């Protein structure tokens, strides 16, 4: 029996939320002749894919005594991963992996200090890579939807 990776579950949840179809525009009341229609400000265009984006969260690696921790990427603290390597009184190290601030940790160990730090670094790098893949996919979908909308307006 294999244990599923919590990163996969969180990214799947984000993707399913963002993968919802857009609602068709609703009919609005026509403004009176003397009233000015409200116009929202234009949305900023996404950066080109070859330009690395600024990080959404600062790269966090904190060392507190024998503990070492990192935060994963993402705009929502409720689904952000945190990995903490901690030392027990007998000298073993364990890695606690949590999603959000109030979840129960998934605990891995015992292991050496170097193995615990390596695991934290690898998990954070993997989560950042998956997040960037998802972000690029969503940016591509948004660009494709804009092209479809623009093309529909010209027909």
C-alpha positions in Angstrom: 0.0 0.0 0.0 1.6 3.3 -1.0 1.0 6.6 0.6 0.0 9.4 -1.7 1.9 12.6 -1.9 0.0 15.5 -0.2 1.5 17.9 -2.7 -0.4 16.1 -5.5 -3.7 16.5 -3.5 -3.2 20.2 -2.9 -2.2 21.0 -6.5 -5.1 18.9 -7.8 -7.5 20.9 -5.5 -6.0 24.2 -6.9 -6.3 23.0 -10.5 -9.9 21.9 -10.0 -10.9 25.3 -8.6 -9.2 27.1 -11.4 -10.5 24.7 -14.1 -14.1 25.8 -13.7 -15.7 27.1 -16.9 -16.3 30.8 -17.2 -19.9 31.9 -16.8 -21.4 33.6 -19.9 -21.8 37.3 -19.5 -25.0 38.4 -17.9 -27.3 41.0 -19.4 -27.0 44.3 -17.5 -29.4 47.1 -17.3 -28.8 49.8 -19.8 -27.6 53.0 -18.1 -29.6 56.2 -18.3 -28.5 58.6 -21.0 -26.8 60.9 -18.5 -25.2 58.2 -16.4 -21.6 57.1 -17.2 -21.1 53.3 -17.4 -18.7 51.9 -14.9 -15.5 50.6 -16.6 -13.2 48.3 -14.6 -9.5 49.1 -14.9 -7.7 46.9 -17.5 -6.1 43.7 -16.2 -2.3 43.6 -16.2 -0.9 41.3 -18.9 1.0 38.3 -17.6 4.8 38.3 -18.0 6.3 36.4 -20.9 6.9 32.7 -20.1 10.7 33.1 -20.7 10.9 35.7 -17.9 11.0 34.2 -14.4 8.3 35.6 -12.2 8.9 37.1 -8.8 8.4 34.5 -6.1 4.9 34.6 -4.5 6.4 33.8 -1.1 9.9 34.6 -0.1 12.3 31.6 -0.1 12.0 30.6 3.5 14.6 28.5 5.2 14.8 29.0 8.9 17.1 27.4 11.4 16.1 27.5 15.0 18.6 25.5 17.0 18.4 22.0 15.8 15.3 22.6 13.7 15.3 23.5 10.0 12.2 24.4 8.1 11.0 25.7 4.7 7.7 26.9 3.3 6.3 25.9 -0.1 5.2 28.3 -2.8 1.7 29.5 -3.3 -0.7 32.4 -2.7 -2.8 30.8 0.0 -1.5 30.1 3.5 -4.3 27.6 4.0 -2.8 25.2 1.4 0.8 26.1 1.7 3.2 23.3 2.6 5.7 23.5 5.4 8.5 21.0 6.1 10.3 21.0 9.4 13.3 18.8 10.3 13.4 18.5 14.1 15.8 16.9 16.5 14.6 14.6 19.2 16.3 14.4 22.7 17.9 11.1 21.7 19.6 12.7 18.6 17.4 11.4 15.8 15.8 13.7 13.3 12.3 13.6 12.0 10.6 15.6 9.2 7.1 17.0 9.8 5.2 17.9 6.6 2.1 20.0 7.0 -0.4 21.6 4.7 -1.8 24.9 6.0 -1.4 26.1 9.6 -3.8 23.8 11.4 -3.2 20.4 9.8 -1.7 17.3 11.5 1.8 16.6 10.3 2.9 13.7 8.2 6.0 12.5 10.1 9.0 10.8 8.4 12.0 9.4 10.3 14.1 8.7 12.2 17.0 9.8 10.1 20.3 11.6 10.3 20.5 15.4 10.3 21.9 15.5 6.8 19.2 13.2 5.5 16.4 15.3 7.1 17.8 18.6 5.7 18.1 16.9 2.3 14.5 15.7 2.5 13.2 19.1 3.4 15.1 20.7 0.5 14.0 18.1 -2.0 10.3 18.3 -1.0 10.4 22.1 -1.2 12.1 22.1 -4.6 9.7 19.5 -6.0 6.7 21.5 -4.7 8.1 24.7 -6.2 8.6 22.9 -9.6 5.0 21.5 -9.6 3.7 24.9 -8.6 5.5 26.6 -11.5 4.2 23.9 -13.9 0.6 24.5 -12.8 1.1 28.3 -12.9 2.4 28.1 -16.5 -0.5 25.8 -17.5 -3.0 28.3 -16.0 -1.3 31.2 -17.7 -1.5 29.3 -21.0 -5.2 28.6 -20.5 -5.9 32.2 -19.7 -4.1 33.3 -22.9 -6.0 30.8 -25.0 -9.3 31.9 -23.5 -8.5 35.6 -24.3 -7.8 34.6 -27.9 -11.1 32.7 -28.1 -12.9 35.7 -26.7 -11.2 38.2 -29.0 -11.9 35.9 -32.0 -15.6 35.6 -31.1 -15.9 39.3 -31.0 -14.6 39.7 -34.5 -16.9 37.2 -36.1 
